Amino acid sequence: MCGEMGKAVLRALTGALLCGLVSDAAYLQQYDPYETHYEQAIIRPKPLREHEKPQDLRNVPGTPGVDFPIYHSVPDTSFSCDHVPVRPGMYANVETGCQAYHVCHDGREGQQGASFLCTNGTLFDQAKFACDWWYNVDCSKAITLYKLNADPYHNPFIPKPKPEEEVAPAHPSHGLRPSHGIYYRKI
């Protein structure tokens, strides 16, 4: 009798989990992070401060300020973590031509999250979650790729699912779980 009740509870929990996953997937498909669409970024680099030296960009392919932005620090923009689909997550800032990106998490860093700047000549690639050469990145697609933050295989802040063998049932005699010849003590 207890076995049948356990199976019923397991089926109910599985159904509830599937409903949650389906509703999350539906939300992410309908999600539009910004009601307005940004135009191509107008690059206006800030003047160098007295202690800053101009960068030597001779070895960077392309024309600085034309082919790629050349910010020395993260500029003020209207980006807000309130408009992103998943927290924690990494988000390209299209207002900077994707040279800046933000890590949105629990709000400790304010509405823009922790802000970072890719080195000159590189842009934040929302598909790869990394900075890459400007000619490899299509910044215009960044906002449509924000939903990749829901995928634990893309988002470095979401724990990856564990392989099934790591959660194998404990051996009845000693309460240890086998995993590739290594035994983990059940807590």
Residue, then its C-alpha position, 0 to 999 in steps of 0.5 A: m500500500c505504501g508503495e502505491m502511495g509513493k508512486a502516486v506522489l512521485r507521479a504528482l511531483t513529476g507532473a508539477l515539475l513538468c508544468g513548471l518547466v513548460s510554463d517557464a519555457a512559454y514565458l521565455q519564448q514570449y519575453d520581450p526585454y525592451e519595448t523600444h528598440y535601440e538604434q545603432a550605437i553612436i560612439r562618443p568616447k570620453p576624452l582621456r584623463e590626464h593620467e591615462k595614456p592613449q592606447d596603441l591600437r595599431n595591432v587591432p584590425g579595423t578602424p577604432g571608433v568606426d568599426f568598434p567602440i573604444y571606451h576606456s570605462v563603462p559609460d552611463t546607459s539606460f541598461s537595467c537588470d530589471h529588464v532581463p529575463v533571468r538572474p543571475g545572468m550576463y547581458a551585452n549592453v547594446e547602447t555601447g555597441c556591445q563593448a560593455y556587458h553586465v552581470c545581473h544577480d541579486g541587486r548588490e551592484g545596483q540596477q545595472g548589476a556589475s558592469f564590465l568592459c571588453t578590451n578595445g577591438t572586442l565586443f561581448d558575444q551574447a551567444k558565447f558569453a565572452c568577449d570576441w573580436w568585433y568582426n565575429v560579433d553581431c551586436s544587433k542580435a544580442i537582445t534576442l539572445y538574452k534568453l540563453n541565460a536560462d540554459p545552464y550550459h551557457n550561463p556560467f552562474i547556473p549550476k550544471p545538471k549532475p550526471e546520473e551516475e553521481v546520484a545512483p542509489a546508495h549501496p545498501s550495505h554501507g550507505l555509499r554512492p558509487s561514481h566512477g570507482i569513487y565513493y561519496r558518503k551519503i549525508 
